[in-house]
Every structure is written in structure tokens, then in C-alpha cells.
Amino acid sequence: MAGTEAIFFQLTILLVLATLSHFTIKRFHQPTIVGEIALGILLGPSILGFYFGVVLFDTTLVTTFASLGAIFLLFLIGLESDFRLIYTRKNVLVASGGVVLPLVVGFVAAYFLVPAVDGVGDNGTQFTMALFVGATLTATSTAIAASVLLDLGLMREPVAQTIMGAAVVDDILSLIVLSIVIGTTHGQINPVSIAVLLGTALAFLAVGMAVGLYFFRKVIVRIQVEGMRLGLKHGGFIIAMAVTFLYAFVAEVIGLSAVVGAFLAGSLFSTTPLRDDFTEGAGYLGAVFTPIFFISLGLQANLPLAGGSSALLIFGGVLTVAAILTKVVGCGIPARLLRMTRHESESVGWGMTPRGEVGLIVALSALTAGVIQESLFSIIVVVMIFVSILPAPLFKRSLAAVDADRRRAKEASSAAPP
């Protein structure tokens, strides 16, 4: 099938089936992302490809669509977040607990449970393989946690700000861990390269926010005002999306995830009168492309390949439990010690549990470098999917408890005598 024809055909299938999955999964009162990831598993090499030998989707096309979906979603999240509240002491401590504990537990589990014959690649050792596995558990999926918060309308609550802020800090810390792990595959760790990565990340956030606040935001507001006078309703929004792609591009160039740049761009407009208009515009774009991002996670799983070794299956079960518990404990305890309520601390722990794009990037880096085998890579992908799906109901339940506590507090304050 020719290039443009393939694009139209695959978009048709993806969007129709994504919508059907939404109607189906909502009957079970689950987040739409659960249906989207399950749909990806059904349509990918795990089911359709394995039993019928059918390959519906071009990997390059789906990856492009999925990248756009993640960009639009994180721009929307940025619109709902006050960036000044992101990099707080609380968020850094919560994120640190959610990086160190999963890294250590993941490393120990892989080192002792993964047989070298099944897991270690041609260029790896048991030590470097285990380090990579631990690194895959460190990064929270900002997109998955954010979509649940958006569904429940709690994005502007303090607990959501903690989750999103810690997730962004988590992303940067995880990429620093990745740089260390990659250094070990070459037989050395270069402190200079690590310092450069950290410095460029912090500089990007600081300079990006400063330029955005004092230049881009003023220019875009002016364009929107002048455009409205001329009957051009979307001029400011179009330039805002151009700035979003610019920030995503710069983030990728310096070694960060593009979604960090998109989040930063969206946060520039969170306190402006344009927020509602931009939310509506980006919401329509996200409605088209964001489901493809979550479907793409399922498409990357290969369950038959992952099930070829009983030792790897046992390790997969252990890693799934470890991935969930280490985030709940590693993030929930610091949140509780920082005087968040019990329900808020639980929500932070469950909200930081889903893994996604960054964890898969780490696993793919290990596979590409020859440190792990494809069978172990498939197990890791399946684990990433499980830990993105399984905590969702508990996350929703804990958020509902937070919302109930908030309502009771408001009622009590309004009923109190003046």
C-alpha cells in the first residue's frame, strides 16, 4: 500500500477501534487507557500477528502518531499546572524515593532471577543487564497518570500538582540514571557527561520558562488579541503549538523526553486568559492522537515470545509486583512524612506507579546496545503494560477518597459558625 494510502487506512482503523474500546471499557467503569492498551495487545504481534500472521500497522507511522498524541496530552496537562508549584522540595523528595527504591529492587531481582542464557545479550553482563532492568522501573508515565486525573477533573488539586511535579522531576532523574547505566556498558562511568546532562536539563527548564514567560507568552497573547480583532480566532493557538513543538524538539536534542518540553510549553499559559481556548483546541487534537499513543504501548508487546522461558515468566511476575510496590512505598512514604493526608499519600503512590514511554525507551536502549535479549525485552514491555493497567482502579479509588475528604472539609467549614 502506498505511503499516503497507508496513513489514511491505518488512521481509519486506529480511530474507529479506539472509540469502540472507549465505549466498551467505560461499561466496566475503567479509564479509557486500559481499553486502548488492551486493544494494542489484541492488534499487535501478541494476538493478531501470532495466531493469524497479520500485520496491520507500520511501526514508523504508529510511532509518529503516538508521539503527537503524547505531545498534545502533555501540553494539556501543562495548561492545568502552575509551573511555579512543580519544582518544590516536596516533589523532589517524592520523586527521589520513587527512583532509588525501584532501581535497587529491580537490580537485585534481575541479578538473581534472570538466567544469563535467557536475558543477557552479546554485549552485556549479568551486572549491566540488571542495571538496565532496574533503570526501566524508575520513570513514571506522566501521560498515564495525567489522563486519569483529567478524567476525574482533579488536575488542579494539590495532590495532582504533587503527582505531576514529582513525575516531571522523576523523568529527569531517570534519564540521569540511564546515562549512568549506558556508561557502564562501555566499561566506565563518565562523571563529566552526567554533570553535563544534569546541567543542560536544569538550564533548559530555567531558560525555557524565562523565555516563555517574558517573550513567547506576551507575543502569543498579542497575536491572539490582534487576530480576534481581524476575525482570526486561532492565530495565538497555532503559534502556541509551534512553540510546543519547538520546546519538544529542544528537549529531545539535549537528551530529555519531548513530553517534558510539551509540558513546559503548556504551563506557560496556565495562568493566562487564553487557557480555556487553548484547552479546547488542544483537546480536539488530543482526542485524535492521544489514544494512538496508548494503543502503541500494547502494539509493542509480544506475549508469545515473552512466554518462551519459565524462568522469565517467574521473573516477570516478581518484577510486576516489585514495580508496583516500590513506587507506592518509595513515593507514598515521603509524601506522608511531608504531612500529606493518608488518602493523598496513597494517591501519590498509586499515581506514580504507571510506567510508559521512558521505561520503554530505557528497555529499547538496552536491546539496541545488545545488553539484553529480545525475550527479556518482551517481558519488560509486558510488565510496563501491566503496571500501567493494574493500579488504575486503585488510583481512581484513592483519588475519590481525596475528593470526598475535600468535600467534607468544605462542608464543615461552611457549617462552622462565623
C-alpha positions as CSV (number, residue, x, y, z in Angstrom):
1,M,0.0,0.0,0.0
2,A,1.4,3.4,-1.0
3,G,2.5,5.9,1.6
4,T,-0.4,8.3,1.9
5,E,-2.9,5.5,1.4
6,A,-1.3,3.6,4.3
7,I,-1.6,6.7,6.5
8,F,-5.3,7.1,5.8
9,F,-6.1,3.4,6.1
10,Q,-4.2,3.0,9.4
11,L,-5.7,6.1,10.9
12,T,-9.2,4.9,10.0
13,I,-8.7,1.6,11.8
14,L,-7.0,3.1,14.8
15,L,-9.6,5.8,15.4
16,V,-12.6,3.6,14.9
17,L,-11.4,0.8,17.1
18,A,-10.1,3.3,19.8
19,T,-13.6,4.8,20.0
20,L,-15.2,1.3,20.3
21,S,-12.7,0.4,23.0
22,H,-13.8,3.6,24.9
23,F,-17.5,2.6,24.9
24,T,-16.6,-0.9,25.9
25,I,-14.2,-0.1,28.8
26,K,-16.5,2.6,30.2
27,R,-19.2,-0.1,30.8
28,F,-16.7,-1.5,33.3
29,H,-16.0,1.9,34.9
30,Q,-12.3,1.8,33.9
31,P,-10.1,4.6,32.4
32,T,-10.1,4.6,28.6
33,I,-6.4,4.0,28.6
34,V,-7.0,0.4,29.8
35,G,-9.1,-0.3,26.7
36,E,-6.6,1.4,24.4
37,I,-3.6,-0.6,25.7
38,A,-5.6,-3.8,25.6
39,L,-6.6,-3.0,22.0
40,G,-2.9,-2.6,21.1
41,I,-2.2,-6.1,22.6
42,L,-5.1,-7.6,20.6
43,L,-4.0,-5.9,17.3
44,G,-0.2,-6.5,17.7
45,P,2.1,-9.5,17.5
46,S,0.7,-11.0,20.7
47,I,-2.7,-12.0,19.3
48,L,-3.4,-11.0,15.7
49,G,0.1,-11.3,14.5
50,F,0.8,-14.6,16.3
51,Y,-2.4,-16.5,15.5
52,F,-3.2,-15.1,12.1
53,G,0.1,-13.7,10.8
54,V,-1.5,-10.3,10.1
55,V,0.5,-7.1,10.5
56,L,-2.0,-4.2,10.3
57,F,0.3,-1.3,11.2
58,D,3.5,0.3,10.1
59,T,5.7,0.8,13.1
60,T,7.1,4.1,11.9
61,L,3.6,5.6,11.3
62,V,2.2,4.5,14.6
63,T,5.3,5.8,16.4
64,T,4.8,9.2,14.8
65,F,1.1,9.3,15.6
66,A,1.8,8.2,19.2
67,S,4.5,10.9,19.6
68,L,2.0,13.5,18.6
69,G,-0.6,12.1,21.0
70,A,1.9,12.3,23.9
71,I,2.8,15.9,22.9
72,F,-0.8,17.1,22.8
73,L,-1.7,15.3,26.1
74,L,1.3,16.9,28.0
75,F,0.5,20.3,26.6
76,L,-3.0,19.9,28.0
77,I,-1.5,18.9,31.4
78,G,0.8,21.9,31.3
79,L,-2.3,24.1,30.8
80,E,-3.7,22.7,34.0
81,S,-0.5,23.1,36.0
82,D,1.2,26.1,37.6
83,F,4.9,25.5,36.8
84,R,5.9,27.6,39.9
85,L,4.4,24.8,42.0
86,I,6.2,22.0,40.3
87,Y,9.8,22.1,41.5
88,T,9.3,22.2,45.2
89,R,11.1,20.4,48.0
90,K,8.1,18.0,48.4
91,N,8.1,17.0,44.7
92,V,11.9,16.4,44.6
93,L,11.8,14.2,47.7
94,V,8.8,12.2,46.4
95,A,10.5,11.7,43.1
96,S,13.8,10.7,44.6
97,G,12.1,8.0,46.7
98,G,10.4,6.8,43.5
99,V,13.7,6.5,41.7
100,V,16.1,5.0,44.2
101,L,13.9,2.2,45.6
102,P,12.7,0.8,42.2
103,L,16.3,1.0,40.8
104,V,17.7,-1.0,43.7
105,V,14.9,-3.6,43.9
106,G,14.8,-4.0,40.2
107,F,18.5,-4.6,40.0
108,V,18.5,-7.2,42.8
109,A,15.6,-9.1,41.3
110,A,17.1,-9.2,37.8
111,Y,20.6,-10.1,39.0
112,F,19.4,-13.1,40.9
113,L,16.4,-14.3,39.0
114,V,17.2,-13.8,35.3
115,P,19.3,-16.6,33.8
116,A,22.2,-15.4,31.7
117,V,21.2,-17.7,28.8
118,D,17.7,-16.1,28.6
119,G,18.4,-12.5,29.4
120,V,21.9,-11.3,28.8
121,G,22.8,-10.0,25.3
122,D,26.0,-10.5,23.4
123,N,27.4,-7.1,24.7
124,G,26.1,-7.4,28.2
125,T,27.0,-8.9,31.6
126,Q,24.7,-10.0,34.4
127,F,25.5,-6.8,36.2
128,T,24.8,-4.4,33.2
129,M,21.6,-6.3,32.4
130,A,20.4,-6.0,35.9
131,L,21.2,-2.3,36.0
132,F,19.2,-1.7,32.8
133,V,16.2,-3.6,34.3
134,G,16.4,-1.5,37.4
135,A,16.5,1.6,35.3
136,T,13.3,0.7,33.5
137,L,11.4,0.8,36.7
138,T,12.5,4.4,37.7
139,A,10.4,6.6,35.4
140,T,6.7,7.3,35.9
141,S,4.5,7.7,32.9
142,T,3.3,11.3,33.2
143,A,0.8,10.7,30.4
144,I,-1.0,7.8,32.0
145,A,-1.3,9.4,35.5
146,A,-2.4,12.6,33.9
147,S,-5.1,11.1,31.8
148,V,-6.7,9.6,34.9
149,L,-6.5,12.9,36.7
150,L,-8.1,14.7,33.8
151,D,-10.9,12.1,33.6
152,L,-11.8,12.8,37.2
153,G,-11.4,16.6,36.9
154,L,-8.9,16.8,39.7
155,M,-5.9,18.2,37.8
156,R,-5.9,21.5,39.8
157,E,-6.0,19.8,43.2
158,P,-2.8,19.9,45.3
159,V,-2.4,16.1,45.2
160,A,-2.4,16.3,41.3
161,Q,0.2,19.0,41.4
162,T,2.4,16.8,43.6
163,I,2.0,13.8,41.3
164,M,2.7,15.8,38.1
165,G,5.5,17.7,39.6
166,A,7.2,14.6,41.0
167,A,6.6,12.8,37.7
168,V,8.5,15.5,35.8
169,V,11.4,15.5,38.3
170,D,11.2,11.7,38.1
171,D,11.7,11.9,34.3
172,I,14.9,13.9,34.6
173,L,16.3,11.7,37.4
174,S,15.5,8.6,35.4
175,L,17.4,9.9,32.3
176,I,20.4,10.7,34.5
177,V,20.2,7.1,35.8
178,L,20.0,5.9,32.1
179,S,23.1,7.9,31.3
180,I,25.0,6.2,34.1
181,V,23.8,2.8,33.1
182,I,24.8,3.4,29.4
183,G,28.2,4.4,30.7
184,T,28.7,1.1,32.4
185,T,28.1,-0.7,29.1
186,H,31.3,0.9,27.8
187,G,33.2,-0.1,30.9
188,Q,33.3,3.3,32.6
189,I,31.1,6.0,34.1
190,N,31.9,9.5,33.0
191,P,31.1,12.0,35.7
192,V,31.5,14.8,33.3
193,S,28.9,13.6,30.9
194,I,26.5,13.1,33.8
195,A,27.1,16.6,35.1
196,V,26.6,18.0,31.6
197,L,23.3,16.2,31.3
198,L,22.0,17.4,34.6
199,G,23.2,21.0,33.9
200,T,21.6,21.1,30.4
201,A,18.3,19.7,31.9
202,L,18.1,22.4,34.6
203,A,19.2,25.1,32.1
204,F,16.5,24.0,29.6
205,L,13.8,24.3,32.3
206,A,15.1,27.6,33.6
207,V,15.8,29.2,30.3
208,G,12.7,27.7,28.7
209,M,10.4,29.1,31.4
210,A,12.1,32.5,31.4
211,V,12.0,33.0,27.6
212,G,8.5,31.6,27.6
213,L,7.2,33.9,30.3
214,Y,8.9,37.1,29.1
215,F,8.8,36.6,25.4
216,F,6.7,33.8,23.9
217,R,3.7,34.3,26.2
218,K,3.5,38.1,25.6
219,V,3.9,37.6,21.8
220,I,1.2,34.9,21.6
221,V,-1.3,36.9,23.7
222,R,-0.7,39.9,21.5
223,I,-1.2,37.7,18.3
224,Q,-4.4,36.3,19.8
225,V,-5.8,39.8,20.6
226,E,-4.9,41.2,17.2
227,G,-6.3,38.1,15.5
228,M,-9.6,38.4,17.2
229,R,-9.9,42.0,16.0
230,L,-9.5,40.7,12.5
231,G,-11.8,37.8,12.9
232,L,-8.9,35.2,13.2
233,K,-9.8,33.1,16.1
234,H,-6.9,30.6,16.2
235,G,-3.8,32.7,15.5
236,G,-2.5,32.6,19.0
237,F,-3.2,28.9,19.4
238,I,-1.4,28.0,16.2
239,I,1.8,29.8,17.4
240,A,1.4,28.3,20.8
241,M,1.5,24.8,19.2
242,A,4.6,25.9,17.2
243,V,6.3,26.9,20.5
244,T,5.3,23.5,21.9
245,F,6.9,21.6,19.1
246,L,10.0,23.8,19.4
247,Y,10.3,23.0,23.1
248,A,9.8,19.3,22.4
249,F,12.5,19.5,19.8
250,V,15.0,21.2,22.1
251,A,14.2,18.7,24.9
252,E,14.9,15.8,22.6
253,V,18.2,17.4,21.3
254,I,19.6,17.8,24.8
255,G,18.6,14.2,25.8
256,L,15.3,14.7,27.7
257,S,11.9,13.4,26.7
258,A,9.9,15.5,24.3
259,V,7.0,15.4,26.6
260,V,8.9,17.5,29.2
261,G,9.2,20.3,26.6
262,A,5.5,20.0,25.7
263,F,4.5,20.1,29.4
264,L,6.7,23.2,29.9
265,A,5.1,24.9,26.9
266,G,1.6,24.3,28.2
267,S,2.4,25.5,31.6
268,L,3.4,28.9,30.1
269,F,-0.3,29.6,29.5
270,S,-1.8,28.1,32.7
271,T,-2.4,31.5,34.3
272,T,-3.5,33.5,31.2
273,P,-7.0,34.2,29.9
274,L,-6.1,32.1,26.9
275,R,-6.0,28.9,28.9
276,D,-9.6,27.8,28.2
277,D,-9.4,28.5,24.5
278,F,-6.1,26.6,24.2
279,T,-7.5,23.7,26.3
280,E,-10.4,23.4,23.8
281,G,-8.1,23.5,20.8
282,A,-5.5,21.0,22.1
283,G,-8.3,18.8,23.4
284,Y,-9.6,18.2,19.9
285,L,-6.1,17.4,18.7
286,G,-5.5,15.1,21.7
287,A,-8.8,13.3,21.1
288,V,-7.4,12.2,17.7
289,F,-3.8,11.3,18.5
290,T,-3.6,10.5,22.3
291,P,-5.5,7.2,22.0
292,I,-2.9,6.1,19.5
293,F,-0.1,6.7,22.0
294,F,-1.7,4.3,24.4
295,I,-2.5,1.8,21.7
296,S,1.1,1.8,20.7
297,L,2.2,0.5,24.1
298,G,0.1,-2.6,23.5
299,L,1.4,-3.0,20.0
300,Q,5.0,-3.3,21.3
301,A,4.2,-6.3,23.4
302,N,5.0,-9.8,22.1
303,L,3.4,-12.2,24.6
304,P,4.3,-15.5,22.9
305,L,8.0,-14.5,22.8
306,A,7.9,-13.4,26.4
307,G,6.4,-16.8,27.4
308,G,9.2,-18.9,26.0
309,S,11.0,-19.3,29.3
310,S,9.5,-20.3,32.6
311,A,12.3,-18.5,34.5
312,L,11.5,-15.3,32.6
313,L,7.8,-15.7,33.3
314,I,8.5,-16.1,37.1
315,F,10.8,-13.1,36.9
316,G,8.1,-11.1,35.1
317,G,5.6,-11.8,37.9
318,V,8.2,-10.8,40.5
319,L,9.1,-7.6,38.6
320,T,5.4,-6.6,38.2
321,V,4.9,-6.8,42.0
322,A,8.2,-5.0,42.7
323,A,7.4,-2.3,40.1
324,I,4.1,-1.5,41.8
325,L,5.2,-1.8,45.5
326,T,8.4,0.2,45.1
327,K,6.6,3.2,43.7
328,V,3.8,3.1,46.2
329,V,6.2,2.8,49.1
330,G,9.0,4.9,47.6
331,C,6.7,7.8,46.8
332,G,3.9,7.3,49.3
333,I,6.1,7.3,52.5
334,P,7.9,10.6,51.6
335,A,4.5,12.2,50.8
336,R,3.1,11.1,54.2
337,L,6.2,12.3,56.0
338,L,5.7,15.7,54.3
339,R,2.3,16.0,56.1
340,M,0.0,14.9,53.2
341,T,-3.1,13.1,54.4
342,R,-3.3,9.3,54.3
343,H,-5.5,9.3,51.2
344,E,-3.4,11.9,49.5
345,S,-0.2,9.9,50.2
346,E,-1.8,6.8,48.8
347,S,-2.9,8.7,45.7
348,V,0.6,9.9,45.1
349,G,2.0,6.4,45.4
350,W,-0.6,4.9,43.0
351,G,-0.3,7.9,40.7
352,M,3.4,7.4,40.4
353,T,3.1,3.7,39.7
354,P,2.3,3.6,35.9
355,R,5.3,3.3,33.6
356,G,5.3,4.0,29.9
357,E,7.3,5.9,27.4
358,V,10.5,6.5,29.3
359,G,10.7,2.9,30.7
360,L,10.2,1.6,27.2
361,I,13.0,3.9,25.9
362,V,15.3,2.5,28.6
363,A,14.4,-1.1,27.6
364,L,14.9,-0.4,23.9
365,S,18.3,1.2,24.6
366,A,19.3,-2.0,26.4
367,L,18.1,-4.1,23.5
368,T,19.8,-1.9,20.9
369,A,23.1,-1.9,22.8
370,G,23.0,-5.8,22.9
371,V,22.9,-5.8,26.7
372,I,19.6,-7.8,26.9
373,Q,17.9,-10.3,24.7
374,E,14.6,-9.9,22.8
375,S,12.9,-12.3,25.1
376,L,13.8,-10.3,28.2
377,F,12.8,-7.1,26.3
378,S,9.4,-8.6,25.7
379,I,8.9,-9.5,29.3
380,I,9.8,-5.9,30.3
381,V,7.3,-4.5,27.8
382,V,4.6,-6.7,29.2
383,V,5.5,-5.7,32.8
384,M,5.3,-2.0,31.8
385,I,1.8,-2.6,30.4
386,F,0.7,-4.5,33.5
387,V,1.9,-1.8,35.9
388,S,0.2,0.8,33.8
389,I,-3.2,-1.0,33.9
390,L,-3.4,-2.8,37.3
391,P,-3.0,0.2,39.6
392,A,-5.6,2.3,37.7
393,P,-8.7,1.2,39.7
394,L,-6.8,1.7,43.0
395,F,-5.6,5.1,41.8
396,K,-9.1,6.1,41.0
397,R,-10.4,4.9,44.3
398,S,-7.8,6.7,46.3
399,L,-8.5,9.9,44.3
400,A,-12.2,9.6,45.1
401,A,-11.3,9.3,48.8
402,V,-9.3,12.5,48.5
403,D,-12.2,14.3,46.7
404,A,-14.5,13.1,49.4
405,D,-12.2,14.4,52.2
406,R,-12.1,17.8,50.4
407,R,-15.9,18.0,50.1
408,R,-16.3,17.1,53.8
409,A,-13.8,19.8,54.8
410,K,-15.7,22.4,52.7
411,E,-19.0,21.4,54.2
412,A,-17.5,21.5,57.7
413,S,-16.0,25.0,57.2
414,S,-19.3,26.4,55.7
415,A,-21.3,24.9,58.6
416,A,-19.0,26.4,61.2
417,P,-20.4,29.5,63.0
418,P,-18.7,32.8,62.0
